[in-house]
Amino acid sequence: QPHTPSTGPSLLERGAAWAMTTRNYSRLLPSSADSAAEGLKKRGSTSTAARERLSAGVARRGPGTLVTLHVYSVTRLSAIQRANGVLGSFGTGAYHAGVEVYGREWSFGATEDGSSGVFCCGPADCDDHAYIRAIPMAETRATEAEVLGLIGRLRIEWSGDDYDLLRCNCCHFSDELLR
């Protein structure tokens, strides 16, 4: 089943990914099970059941694992990087984003063969893009196995054929994963 991005503002619609702060995203990967369940109920995506299982585990686990948003200029072309420098002051630009958890950075891109667009690389090491910065988001108390299970489900939902520069891209995927 093709992925339909969630309703509501995307990362792009909320401004440049590098301008995000944990204050703006305090609902993401919360440290309390109650606020996690509340945020998930509002969302209503196809992965809600999986997320509820993950958030239910928050209360019974010890210290969490840091989740980090990595932000890149969408290309290594210096003209785009300069444009992002100017546009960034207005809260916009052309960016690539990936989410790091348990030592892997996860993101989404276009494919031409119908395969999943979800991929991983080393943290801050997405070769096609110019690295800008890391933004610590919050901690997750989900185990690595639980996170990989969620990634597996997202790999099925996020086909690379569905990639759209404005409506279904790496920033939308990062937003979805961070929820």
C-alpha positions as CSV (number, residue, x, y, z in Angstrom):
1,Q,0.0,0.0,0.0
2,P,1.5,3.3,-1.0
3,H,2.4,5.8,1.7
4,T,0.2,8.8,2.1
5,P,1.9,11.5,4.1
6,S,0.1,12.4,7.3
7,T,-2.1,15.4,7.3
8,G,-0.9,18.5,9.1
9,P,2.2,20.5,8.6
10,S,5.4,18.8,7.3
11,L,8.9,19.7,8.3
12,L,9.2,21.8,5.2
13,E,5.9,23.6,5.9
14,R,7.1,24.4,9.5
15,G,10.3,25.9,8.2
16,A,13.8,24.8,7.6
17,A,14.8,21.6,9.4
18,W,18.0,23.1,10.8
19,A,15.9,25.8,12.6
20,M,14.0,23.2,14.6
21,T,14.6,23.0,18.3
22,T,13.6,20.5,20.9
23,R,11.2,23.2,22.2
24,N,9.3,23.0,19.0
25,Y,9.3,19.2,19.1
26,S,8.8,18.5,22.8
27,R,6.1,16.0,21.9
28,L,8.5,13.9,19.9
29,L,9.8,10.7,21.6
30,P,8.6,11.9,24.9
31,S,10.1,10.7,28.2
32,S,6.7,9.8,29.7
33,A,4.4,7.1,28.5
34,D,1.3,9.3,29.1
35,S,2.3,12.1,26.8
36,A,3.5,9.6,24.2
37,A,0.1,7.8,24.1
38,E,-1.6,11.2,23.9
39,G,0.5,12.3,21.0
40,L,0.0,9.0,19.2
41,K,-3.8,9.1,19.6
42,K,-3.9,12.5,17.8
43,R,-1.8,11.2,15.0
44,G,-3.9,8.2,13.8
45,S,-1.4,6.8,11.2
46,T,-1.1,3.3,9.9
47,S,1.7,2.7,12.3
48,T,-0.2,3.9,15.4
49,A,-0.4,0.4,16.9
50,A,3.3,-0.1,16.6
51,R,4.0,3.3,18.1
52,E,1.6,2.6,21.0
53,R,3.5,-0.6,21.7
54,L,6.8,1.3,21.7
55,S,5.5,4.1,23.9
56,A,4.0,1.6,26.4
57,G,7.5,0.3,26.9
58,V,8.7,3.8,28.0
59,A,7.4,3.4,31.6
60,R,9.2,0.1,32.2
61,R,12.7,0.8,30.9
62,G,15.7,2.6,32.2
63,P,17.5,5.5,30.7
64,G,16.8,6.2,27.0
65,T,19.0,6.4,23.9
66,L,19.5,9.8,22.2
67,V,17.7,10.4,18.9
68,T,19.3,13.0,16.7
69,L,18.1,14.8,13.6
70,H,20.9,15.3,11.0
71,V,20.4,18.2,8.6
72,Y,22.2,18.6,5.3
73,S,22.0,21.0,2.4
74,V,20.1,19.1,-0.3
75,T,23.1,19.1,-2.6
76,R,26.9,19.8,-2.4
77,L,26.6,22.5,-5.1
78,S,28.0,25.7,-3.6
79,A,25.2,27.9,-5.2
80,I,22.5,25.9,-3.3
81,Q,24.5,26.0,-0.1
82,R,24.8,29.8,-0.4
83,A,21.1,30.1,-1.2
84,N,20.3,28.0,1.9
85,G,22.5,30.4,3.9
86,V,20.2,33.3,2.9
87,L,16.9,31.4,2.9
88,G,17.7,29.9,6.3
89,S,17.4,33.3,7.9
90,F,13.8,33.3,6.7
91,G,13.1,29.8,8.0
92,T,13.2,28.0,4.7
93,G,15.6,26.4,2.2
94,A,16.4,23.1,0.4
95,Y,17.4,20.5,3.0
96,H,17.9,16.8,3.4
97,A,17.2,15.2,6.8
98,G,17.9,11.9,8.5
99,V,17.2,10.5,12.0
100,E,19.9,8.8,14.0
101,V,19.0,6.2,16.5
102,Y,21.2,3.3,17.8
103,G,24.2,4.4,15.7
104,R,22.4,4.4,12.3
105,E,20.9,7.4,10.4
106,W,17.6,6.6,8.6
107,S,16.2,8.6,5.7
108,F,14.1,8.4,2.6
109,G,14.8,8.9,-1.1
110,A,13.5,8.2,-4.6
111,T,13.8,4.8,-6.3
112,E,12.9,3.8,-9.8
113,D,12.4,0.1,-9.2
114,G,9.5,0.0,-6.8
115,S,11.7,-0.8,-3.8
116,S,11.6,1.0,-0.5
117,G,13.0,4.5,-0.4
118,V,14.0,4.0,3.3
119,F,17.8,3.7,3.7
120,C,20.4,4.1,6.3
121,C,24.0,5.4,6.5
122,G,26.5,6.2,9.2
123,P,25.5,9.2,11.3
124,A,26.2,12.5,9.5
125,D,27.5,10.6,6.5
126,C,24.9,10.9,3.8
127,D,27.3,11.3,0.8
128,D,25.0,13.0,-1.6
129,H,24.4,16.0,0.6
130,A,26.5,18.6,2.4
131,Y,26.3,18.2,6.2
132,I,25.1,21.2,8.2
133,R,24.4,20.2,11.8
134,A,23.0,17.7,14.3
135,I,20.0,18.5,16.4
136,P,19.5,16.3,19.5
137,M,15.8,15.7,19.6
138,A,15.0,13.6,22.7
139,E,15.6,10.1,24.1
140,T,13.7,6.9,23.2
141,R,13.5,4.0,25.6
142,A,12.5,1.7,22.8
143,T,15.0,-1.2,22.4
144,E,17.1,-1.4,19.3
145,A,15.0,-4.4,18.2
146,E,11.8,-2.4,18.6
147,V,13.2,0.5,16.6
148,L,14.3,-1.9,13.8
149,G,10.8,-3.4,13.8
150,L,9.3,0.1,13.4
151,I,11.8,0.8,10.6
152,G,10.8,-2.5,8.9
153,R,7.2,-1.4,8.9
154,L,8.1,2.0,7.6
155,R,10.2,0.4,4.8
156,I,7.0,-1.3,3.6
157,E,4.9,1.9,3.7
158,W,7.5,4.3,2.2
159,S,8.0,3.2,-1.4
160,G,10.7,5.1,-3.3
161,D,8.3,5.4,-6.2
162,D,6.1,7.7,-4.0
163,Y,8.9,10.2,-3.5
164,D,7.8,13.7,-4.3
165,L,10.1,16.7,-3.8
166,L,7.4,18.7,-2.1
167,R,4.8,16.2,-0.8
168,C,6.7,13.0,0.2
169,N,10.4,13.5,0.9
170,C,13.1,12.9,3.4
171,C,11.8,15.6,5.7
172,H,8.4,14.1,5.8
173,F,9.9,10.7,6.5
174,S,12.0,12.1,9.3
175,D,9.0,13.8,10.8
176,E,7.1,10.5,10.7
177,L,9.9,8.6,12.3
178,L,10.3,11.2,15.0
179,R,6.6,10.9,16.0
